[in-house]
Amino acid sequence: MTPLRLRATRVPALCLALALLATGCSRSDASREAEPGLSAQRTMLAEGYSLLYTDASHIGLINLVLYVKLESQEFNDVITEISTYGDELKQDLERIARDYPGVRIDLKPLPEMEERKRFAVGKDRAIRFAPFSGHSRLEYERTMLISMANALNHESHLCRVMAAEEPDPGLKKFLLASEKRYDALYERAMNLLNREHFKTNTNGE
């Protein structure tokens, strides 16, 4: 597939993924009115699980950035691992939603205008880093890694605050394990940034 053909067929999905990176993942602005059949606590958690599911779906698309420019092997490996985990978490959440009636992953995480804004931001970023945009490989990789680290950090914190609220021991364990996995991916992205793109180690090591 040629680069131009790739741009035409994959930009919409890539925009969704880059919108996630550009805005640091989802934050619910929805009201706290309880969903029918759910307590206020479970409604709040249902919003959280829906956010996790939506974000994991977007993270699973991040590997599409590998088709935008010729990248280094280590960058390829990091992005592939992050994208793979997004797919895994998405599938885990689908299974949990089937097994736990109180878990919802189908709530709309964000208002319509917020979703449109994020898509527009992602589209702009996709165009800026398209194959013939003139940006260097290092600039491209640095920007993607910074954005990805920011997104992973947001997801880790979302898992943490949800775990603090989740009364079910099994679900709490799942959320804490997800937080730990996101933290590990964040560290890997930051380590590559520090080694290849920063003069000063921002991790303080």
C-alpha positions in Angstrom: 0.0 0.0 0.0 1.4 3.4 -1.0 1.6 6.2 1.5 -1.1 8.3 -0.3 -3.4 5.3 -0.4 -2.8 4.7 3.2 -3.7 8.3 4.1 -7.1 8.0 2.3 -8.2 4.8 3.9 -6.8 5.0 7.4 -7.0 8.7 8.4 -10.4 8.4 10.1 -9.3 5.7 12.5 -6.0 7.4 13.0 -7.8 10.7 13.9 -9.6 8.9 16.7 -6.4 7.5 18.1 -4.6 10.8 17.8 -7.5 12.7 19.4 -7.0 10.5 22.5 -3.3 11.4 22.5 -3.9 15.1 21.9 -6.3 15.6 24.8 -4.9 13.2 27.4 -7.8 10.7 27.2 -11.4 11.1 28.2 -12.8 12.9 31.1 -16.5 12.6 31.8 -18.6 15.8 31.9 -21.8 13.9 32.1 -24.3 14.5 35.0 -24.3 12.3 38.0 -27.9 11.3 37.6 -28.2 7.6 38.3 -28.8 5.3 35.4 -32.0 3.2 35.6 -31.4 0.2 37.8 -28.1 1.4 39.1 -27.2 3.1 42.4 -25.4 6.5 42.3 -22.1 4.8 43.1 -22.5 2.2 40.4 -23.6 4.9 37.9 -20.4 6.8 38.7 -18.4 3.6 38.2 -20.3 2.7 35.0 -19.1 6.1 33.6 -15.6 5.2 34.6 -15.8 1.7 33.0 -17.3 3.3 29.8 -14.4 5.8 29.8 -11.8 3.0 30.2 -13.5 1.0 27.4 -13.6 4.0 25.0 -10.0 4.9 25.8 -8.8 1.3 25.4 -10.5 1.1 22.0 -8.6 4.2 20.9 -5.3 3.0 22.4 -5.8 -0.2 20.4 -5.7 2.0 17.2 -2.4 3.7 18.1 -0.4 1.2 16.1 -1.8 3.1 13.0 0.8 5.8 13.6 3.3 3.2 12.5 2.0 3.6 9.0 2.5 7.4 8.9 6.3 7.6 8.7 9.4 5.3 8.7 10.1 4.9 12.4 12.8 3.4 14.6 12.5 -0.2 15.7 12.3 0.6 19.4 9.6 3.2 18.8 7.8 0.5 16.7 8.1 -2.0 19.6 6.8 0.5 22.3 3.8 1.6 20.2 3.0 -2.0 19.3 3.1 -3.1 23.0 0.8 -0.2 24.0 -1.6 -0.8 21.2 -1.7 -4.6 22.0 -2.6 -3.8 25.6 -5.4 -1.5 24.5 -6.9 -4.4 22.6 -6.5 -6.7 25.5 -8.1 -4.3 28.0 -11.0 -3.7 25.6 -11.7 -7.4 25.4 -11.3 -7.8 29.2 -13.9 -5.1 29.8 -16.3 -6.7 27.3 -16.0 -9.9 29.2 -16.5 -8.2 32.6 -19.5 -6.4 31.3 -21.1 -9.7 30.4 -20.2 -11.3 33.8 -21.0 -8.4 36.1 -24.5 -6.9 35.5 -23.6 -3.8 37.4 -20.7 -2.9 35.0 -21.6 -0.8 32.0 -19.3 0.0 29.2 -21.8 1.5 26.8 -22.5 4.9 28.4 -21.5 7.9 26.3 -18.4 9.3 28.0 -18.4 12.8 26.6 -20.8 15.4 25.2 -21.2 15.5 21.4 -19.3 18.8 21.0 -16.3 17.5 23.1 -16.1 14.4 20.9 -16.2 16.5 17.7 -13.5 18.8 19.1 -11.2 15.9 19.9 -11.7 14.4 16.5 -10.8 17.7 14.9 -7.7 17.9 17.0 -6.7 14.4 16.0 -7.4 15.0 12.4 -5.1 18.1 12.5 -2.4 16.1 14.1 -2.8 13.2 11.6 -2.4 15.7 8.7 0.6 17.4 10.3 2.5 14.1 10.6 1.4 12.7 7.3 4.2 11.1 5.2 5.1 14.2 3.2 4.5 16.9 5.9 8.2 17.6 6.3 8.5 16.7 9.9 11.6 14.7 10.8 11.4 11.2 12.2 12.8 12.3 15.5 10.3 15.1 15.9 7.5 12.8 14.9 8.6 10.1 17.4 9.2 12.6 20.2 5.7 14.2 19.8 4.0 10.8 19.7 5.8 9.5 22.7 5.1 12.6 24.8 1.4 12.4 23.8 1.3 8.7 24.5 2.9 9.0 27.9 0.4 11.7 28.9 -2.5 9.4 27.8 -1.1 6.4 29.7 -0.6 8.5 32.8 -4.3 9.7 32.7 -5.5 6.1 32.3 -3.4 4.9 35.2 -5.0 7.6 37.4 -8.5 6.7 36.2 -7.9 3.1 37.2 -6.6 4.2 40.6 -9.6 6.4 41.5 -12.0 3.8 40.3 -10.3 1.1 42.3 -10.7 3.3 45.4 -14.5 3.5 44.8 -15.1 -0.1 43.5 -16.6 -2.3 46.3 -16.3 -5.6 44.5 -13.0 -7.3 45.4 -12.6 -8.9 42.0 -13.2 -5.7 40.0 -11.0 -3.8 42.4 -8.2 -6.3 41.7 -8.7 -5.9 38.0 -8.5 -2.1 38.2 -5.4 -2.2 40.3 -3.8 -4.6 37.8 -4.8 -2.3 34.9 -3.2 0.7 36.8 0.0 -1.3 37.2 0.1 -2.2 33.5 -0.5 1.3 32.4 2.2 2.5 34.8 4.7 0.0 33.2 3.8 1.2 29.7 4.2 4.8 30.8 7.7 4.0 32.2 8.7 2.3 29.0 7.6 5.3 26.9 9.3 7.7 29.2 12.5 5.7 29.2 12.7 5.8 25.4 12.0 9.6 25.5 14.7 10.2 28.1 17.3 8.0 26.3 16.7 9.2 22.7 15.0 12.7 22.9 15.9 14.5 26.1 19.2 15.8 27.4 18.0 15.6 31.0 16.3 12.5 32.4 12.8 13.7 33.3 12.2 10.5 35.4 14.9 11.7 37.8 16.9 8.5 37.5 
